[in-house]
């Protein structure tokens, strides 16, 4: 039985939104354009800076722009600090409005967790055991999906919440960059919907190329647990993350975990095939991060032997997984959670 760790990124959320027919640009360039517009509409500092200098920052990767500001903050420049704080606030506000405020039920993620909870012995050639989920997303879709399946939640440590009940007996969900609905109080995480409306919470690591857990005991613990899961797994299954160069700390985590593991784990990429293998104009994940070892694009995964739905590869992978399971366990044809939640078959 293969031991699996999942890593979900923005593409998993995009797949969820596409499945529901929702439209929102949550790419880093798309967020950048919207943050600029929101600042301009509010007569904000960032919008003024872009216009006054005639820069084209609204067409750039906002994570890179925020990194440039953050690199200079050691000089305690009040103007740059103010602009950086505004960008963080608008970045957060935009994503909440586009994701959390629109998706009440995460159907694809719920289907994924349900498939493993009920049919783990029928997945793949020899069955699969999920060790845990890692995510770099700030939204709470993954937590909601887990709670719908298990009625409990494990965030890698105790937490206080009226929204979720803690249990260390369920698979851990390790949020490497924190969450919009977290507030960290010393060694404890407070989880609440009301926190999303506060713009001064410390429960998330803002976007930049410097997203490290250093200096915070809660994040340090989460990243340490993530490394332990990775060093013990056979397969890391990446759903919806292009492992961008800007995610340097995450890439470092994967690389050092492979070095420390007893054997090099495989990396299955559930992303559009071009993102994995690249094009004539742009390198794909496999070429760009060849030092990560055994990476497989969707086209080389047995689950996609018949069909790949590139428009929503997350849903395509789930549908094919359910079909694979049906060959060993026909009772899945009567599973209303899968049939209704995934619109399978």
C-alpha positions in Angstrom: 0.0 0.0 0.0 1.5 3.3 -1.1 1.8 6.1 1.5 0.5 9.4 0.0 0.9 13.0 0.9 -1.1 15.6 -0.9 -0.1 19.2 -1.6 -2.8 21.6 -2.8 -2.3 25.0 -4.4 -4.3 27.7 -6.0 -5.2 25.4 -8.9 -7.2 23.2 -6.6 -9.3 26.2 -5.6 -9.6 27.3 -9.2 -10.8 23.8 -10.1 -13.4 24.0 -7.3 -14.6 27.4 -8.7 -14.7 26.2 -12.3 -16.8 23.2 -11.2 -19.3 25.5 -9.7 -19.3 27.8 -12.7 -17.7 30.7 -10.8 -15.4 33.1 -12.5 -12.5 34.9 -10.8 -8.9 35.6 -11.7 -6.9 34.3 -8.8 -3.6 34.2 -10.6 -0.9 36.4 -9.2 -1.0 38.7 -12.2 -4.8 38.8 -11.9 -4.7 39.6 -8.2 -2.1 42.3 -9.0 -4.5 44.0 -11.5 -7.4 43.8 -9.0 -5.3 45.1 -6.1 -4.2 48.1 -8.2 -7.8 48.8 -9.2 -9.0 48.5 -5.6 -6.3 50.9 -4.4 -7.0 53.3 -7.2 -10.7 53.3 -6.5 -10.0 54.0 -2.8 -7.4 56.7 -3.6 -4.8 54.5 -2.0 -1.1 54.8 -1.8 -0.3 51.9 -4.1 -2.5 53.1 -6.9 -1.0 56.6 -6.7 2.6 55.2 -6.8 1.9 53.1 -9.9 0.2 56.1 -11.7 2.7 58.7 -10.6 5.7 56.7 -11.7 4.1 55.4 -14.8 5.0 51.8 -13.9 3.2 48.7 -15.2 3.1 47.0 -11.8 -0.6 46.1 -12.3 0.5 43.7 -15.0 3.2 42.0 -12.9 3.3 39.1 -10.4 2.1 40.8 -7.2 4.1 38.4 -5.1 7.3 39.6 -6.7 6.3 43.3 -6.2 5.5 42.7 -2.5 8.9 40.9 -2.1 10.6 44.0 -3.5 8.9 46.2 -0.9 9.6 43.7 1.9 13.3 43.5 1.0 13.6 47.3 1.7 11.6 47.4 4.9 14.6 47.0 7.1 15.3 50.6 6.5 11.9 51.4 8.2 10.8 53.6 5.3 7.3 54.7 6.4 6.0 55.3 2.9 7.1 51.9 1.6 5.8 50.3 4.8 2.4 51.9 4.3 2.2 50.8 0.7 3.3 47.2 1.6 0.6 47.1 4.3 -2.0 48.3 1.9 -1.1 45.7 -0.7 -1.4 42.9 1.9 -4.8 44.2 3.1 -6.2 44.4 -0.5 -4.6 41.1 -1.5 -6.4 39.4 1.5 -9.7 41.3 0.9 -9.8 40.4 -2.8 -9.2 36.6 -2.3 -11.8 36.4 0.5 -14.3 38.1 -1.7 -13.6 35.8 -4.6 -13.3 32.4 -2.8 -14.6 32.2 0.8 -17.6 34.5 0.2 -18.6 32.5 -2.9 -18.0 28.8 -2.1 -20.0 27.3 0.7 -19.5 23.7 -0.1 -16.1 22.5 -1.5 -17.4 19.6 -3.6 -14.2 18.4 -5.3 -12.1 18.5 -2.1 -14.9 16.7 -0.2 -15.0 14.1 -2.9 -11.3 13.5 -2.7 -11.3 13.1 1.0 -14.3 10.9 0.9 -12.7 8.6 -1.7 -9.7 8.0 0.5 -11.8 7.6 3.7 -14.0 4.9 2.2 -12.1 3.4 -0.7 -8.4 3.7 0.1 -7.8 -0.1 -0.4 -9.2 0.1 -3.9 -7.2 3.1 -5.2 -4.2 2.4 -7.4 -2.6 -1.0 -7.9 -2.2 -1.9 -4.2 -4.3 0.6 -2.3 -3.2 3.9 -0.8 -2.8 5.3 2.7 -2.9 9.1 3.1 -0.4 10.4 5.7 -1.6 14.0 5.5 -2.5 17.0 3.4 -0.2 20.1 2.9 -1.6 23.3 1.5 -0.3 26.7 0.6 -3.7 28.2 0.2 -5.1 30.8 2.6 -8.8 29.9 2.2 -10.5 27.4 4.4 -12.0 25.1 1.7 -9.8 22.1 2.6 -10.7 22.4 6.3 -14.4 22.6 5.4 -14.1 19.5 3.2 -12.4 17.5 6.0 -15.0 18.5 8.5 -17.8 17.4 6.1 -16.3 14.0 5.9 -14.9 13.4 9.4 -16.7 15.9 11.6 -13.4 16.7 13.2 -10.2 18.5 12.2 -6.4 18.2 12.9 -4.4 21.2 12.0 -1.1 19.7 13.3 -1.7 20.8 16.9 -4.4 21.9 19.3 -6.5 25.0 18.4 -9.4 26.9 19.7 -12.6 27.2 17.6 -16.3 27.3 17.7 -16.3 26.4 14.1 -14.3 23.1 14.2 -13.7 20.3 16.7 -10.1 19.2 17.1 -9.0 15.6 17.0 -5.5 14.2 16.5 -7.0 10.9 15.3 -7.8 12.2 11.8 -5.3 12.9 9.0 -3.5 16.2 9.6 -4.1 19.3 7.4 -0.9 21.4 7.5 -1.4 24.9 6.3 2.2 25.9 5.5 1.3 29.6 5.0 -1.4 29.8 7.6 -5.0 30.9 7.0 -7.1 34.0 6.7 -9.3 32.8 9.6 -6.4 32.2 12.0 -5.2 34.3 14.9 -2.0 33.0 16.6 -1.8 33.5 20.3 1.6 32.4 21.6 1.5 28.6 20.9 -2.2 28.3 20.1 -4.2 28.9 16.9 -7.6 30.6 17.2 -9.8 29.7 14.3 -13.0 31.7 13.6 -14.9 33.1 10.6 -14.9 36.5 12.3 -11.1 36.7 12.0 -11.4 36.9 8.2 -12.9 40.3 8.6 -10.0 41.6 10.7 -7.1 43.0 8.7 -4.5 43.0 11.4 -4.5 39.2 12.2 -1.1 37.4 12.3 -2.4 33.9 11.3 -1.0 34.0 7.7 2.4 34.4 6.1 1.8 37.1 3.4 3.0 36.4 -0.2 6.6 37.0 -1.0 9.6 34.9 -2.0 10.6 34.9 1.7 7.6 32.9 3.1 9.5 31.1 5.9 8.2 29.8 9.2 11.2 31.3 11.1 10.4 33.3 14.2 7.0 31.7 14.8 6.8 28.6 16.9 3.4 27.5 15.5 4.6 27.7 11.8 7.9 26.1 12.8 6.0 23.1 14.2 3.7 22.9 11.1 6.7 22.9 8.7 8.6 20.3 10.8 5.5 18.0 10.7 5.3 18.5 7.0 8.9 17.4 6.6 8.2 14.3 8.7 5.3 13.4 6.5 7.3 13.9 3.3 10.3 11.8 4.4 7.9 9.0 5.2 5.8 9.0 2.0 6.1 7.1 -1.3 4.2 9.6 -3.4 3.7 13.3 -3.1 0.6 14.2 -5.2 0.6 17.9 -6.1 -2.9 19.2 -7.0 -3.0 22.7 -8.6 0.4 24.0 -7.7 3.0 25.0 -10.4 5.7 25.1 -7.7 6.6 28.5 -8.8 10.2 29.8 -8.3 8.6 32.4 -6.0 7.6 29.5 -3.6 11.3 29.0 -2.8 10.8 27.9 0.9 8.3 25.3 -0.2 10.6 24.0 -2.9 13.4 23.9 -0.3 11.1 21.8 1.9 10.5 19.3 -0.8 14.1 19.1 -1.8 15.5 18.7 1.7 12.8 16.2 2.5 13.9 14.0 -0.4 17.5 14.1 0.8 16.5 13.0 4.3 14.0 10.3 3.2 15.0 6.7 3.1 14.1 6.7 -0.6 13.3 9.4 -3.1 9.5 9.8 -3.2 7.7 10.2 -6.5 6.0 13.5 -7.3 2.7 13.2 -9.3 1.7 16.5 -10.9 -2.1 17.0 -11.1 -1.7 20.1 -13.2 -2.3 20.9 -16.9 0.2 18.9 -18.9 1.8 21.9 -20.4 2.5 23.3 -16.9 4.3 20.0 -16.1 6.3 19.4 -19.3 6.5 23.0 -20.6 6.2 24.5 -24.1 8.6 25.7 -26.7 8.5 29.2 -25.0 8.4 28.3 -21.4 10.0 25.6 -19.2 7.6 23.3 -17.3 7.9 22.1 -13.7 9.8 19.0 -14.5 12.6 20.8 -16.5 12.7 23.8 -14.2 12.9 21.8 -11.0 14.7 18.7 -12.2 16.6 18.4 -8.9 13.4 17.2 -7.2 13.8 13.8 -8.8 11.0 11.5 -9.8 8.3 13.8 -11.2 5.5 12.5 -13.4 3.3 14.7 -15.6 -0.5 13.8 -16.0 0.1 12.1 -19.3 2.3 9.5 -17.7 -0.1 8.7 -14.8 -2.1 5.4 -15.3 -5.2 7.2 -14.0 -5.2 9.3 -17.2 -4.7 6.4 -19.6 -8.0 7.1 -21.3 -8.9 10.8 -20.9 -7.5 14.1 -19.5 -9.9 17.0 -19.1 -7.4 19.9 -19.3 -10.0 22.6 -18.5 -10.4 21.2 -15.0 -7.8 18.6 -14.4 -8.6 18.2 -10.7 -12.1 17.1 -11.5 -10.8 14.9 -14.4 -8.4 13.2 -12.0 -11.2 12.6 -9.4 -13.6 11.2 -12.1 -10.9 8.8 -13.4 -10.0 7.8 -9.8 -13.7 6.9 -9.1 -13.8 4.9 -12.3 -10.6 3.1 -11.3 -12.1 2.3 -7.9 -15.3 0.9 -9.6 -13.3 -1.9 -11.2 -12.5 -3.2 -7.7 -15.4 -2.0 -5.7 -18.7 -1.7 -7.7 -20.5 -0.4 -4.6 -19.2 3.0 -5.5 -21.9 3.1 -8.2 -24.4 3.5 -5.3 -22.3 6.2 -3.4 -24.5 9.3 -3.4 -21.7 11.4 -2.1 -19.6 10.7 -5.1 -22.4 10.7 -7.7 -24.0 13.9 -6.6 -20.9 15.8 -5.3 -18.7 15.0 -8.3 -21.4 14.5 -10.9 -19.7 11.2 -11.7 -20.8 9.2 -14.7 
